[in-house]
Structures are given as structure tokens and as C-alpha cells.
Amino acid sequence: MITRLAYLGIRSPRHGDWPDLARKVWGAQVVDDGPDGAVRLKFDDADWRLQIHPGDEDHTEYIGWAVNYEEDLEEVLRVCAELGVEHERGDEELAQSRSVNRIVVFTDPWGFRHEVTWGQSSVPGSFLPSRPISGFVTGEQGLGHVLLLLPDIEEGHEFFSNFGFRLSDKIIVPGRLNARFYHCNKRHHSLALGQCPPGVAGLNHLMIEVNDMDDVGTGYELAQEHDVPITLSIGRHTNDKQFSFYHATPSSFHVEYGWGGLEVDDEEWIPRVYDRTATWGHVPGEGTQGPPGIMHPLREAGAVMHDVPEAATP
Ligand SMILES: [Fe+2]
């Protein structure tokens, strides 16, 4: 049903710091601000794919997904009704604000707002990278992947499996990491879930992928040159073979900047389990001092609010 990550929306008091990072390190294009002053970043011919809205505190505003066929939105609503989660059809104003033709919205049990869309607006030949890079791997693989931190990833598995996400593999490092990776197109994972302490949930990182290995190398140098805190040094993941580094952003979550991610064929793919995240590299850096992501408390009847944990980045 869901076939790719279309866009991501964040709210942050430091939204004004984003254009520099996007231009100088990533090579993404900064386009005209949204109506509320949101910074809009473009990674390909789609009008924009990352939007950082001004606000008092860091918050994950919405995770935007895409379906291939308009009718699939009805299926999304049907599944939401069956699961008993809050859902609605978005109106034209909302669709317009997200540069899509149609949109439905649901809130998952951990409080993340998911927007499932059809008909993302795109102008062929309109992408202009802001530094000399080969361009981003998007198209039918979408923007990249997000890793969400949930206190119970078993429940997360149950929930997201209803929307077309299929398990690619698990990485379990006893006492340190318990994560699952899901594909909905050829990209090894568009969604990953990582276990976090009870009472909170959060957005740990967004992965964006470039077409050339050297773009990761130059990005790594530029990040250091511009004092962007490195969360994980350059390295290669065990499961999706991504050659990447992670860095902190002005807004509590992290970005993985990578190349060479594995493509999977759902027909033949057999899920596996790994006991380490990297074959080499990915050494924790100064960026790990901060929060593990944009965390929010879970609001349940009678639940105790927990402090935001200080866990390492998966
Ligand atoms: Fe990742």
C-alpha cells in the first residue's frame, strides 16, 4: 500500500540554521519559504521534501508517505478504521500546503502524525544542487528512510505491517540496540524502528542517499569544516551496506548521509538478523552527547511522564 517516504516535516526554533547545513554540507536546494516561514528543502524534481517550520520547541510535525495509486488512500483509511487509530481525509488546503494532489492523515499509537499522499508535485529538470554533487537517490525509492524510537517495537511491528512495510532484517546488539528495518520499495528500508525506554517515542534520524560515493566523502569533510557535530564517523552498515556518516542537526534529530544502500527484491528477500550495526567505522562522535532524537512523552491515561533518555544513536 504505502510505497515510499515522500517528505518529512519538523518544527524547530532553530529553523533558520537549516539552509546553511543543506547548502554547504548536503548539496540540497533551498527553495522559497512556506507560508508560515518554513524552510523548504528540495532533493530532486519534487517541489520540496523536507520542511522545517518555525516554532518554540523541536517537534516531529509529520511523516509524509506516498502511494502509487489514488485508490490506495481508501485502503489506508480502511486499515486505520480497523485498527481504531485517529484518521481523516485531508482537505484541499492541506494537500496544497504539502504540494500533493490528495492526502489522508492518521496518528499512530505513539503520537506520530503520518500523512499518506498521492500526486506529489514535481517539475522535471527543476532540481539544482547547491554544491557539485551527483544528486540524490529518490524517485520510486522516495526521500530516504526514517528511524523511529518506540518503547515497544513488537507493537510497532504489528502496527506498521498493516500499511505495506515488510521486514528486511533485525539488528540486535544485546543491552545496546534492538532495531528492525522495513522496506516498501527497492530501498532496503524506508522505515526503521528502534527500541527506547518506556514513556517516550521519537524521531532518531533521516537518511538521505547520494548517487556517488565521493559525495559522502566531500560531505564528511564539509561537515567537519563547518563544525557540524558528527554522530557516527564514516562507515559501512552490516544490513543495508550503506556507506555513510551521521551528523547532528540544529533540531535534535540526526541525519545519515549515505551512498550505496542495498536494493531488495521483495519476491526473493529473506529477512535476517545481525548482531552489529557496522562492518567497519561508524564510531560514535561528539554528536552523540545530545538527545537520541526529537523525543516526545507518550500521553496515556495514568501514565507517568519520563524524562527524555540519553541513549546512543543506533
Ligand atoms: Fe539509517
Residues whose N, C-alpha, C, O or C-beta is under 5 A from the ligand:
A	BS01	LIG	M207 E256
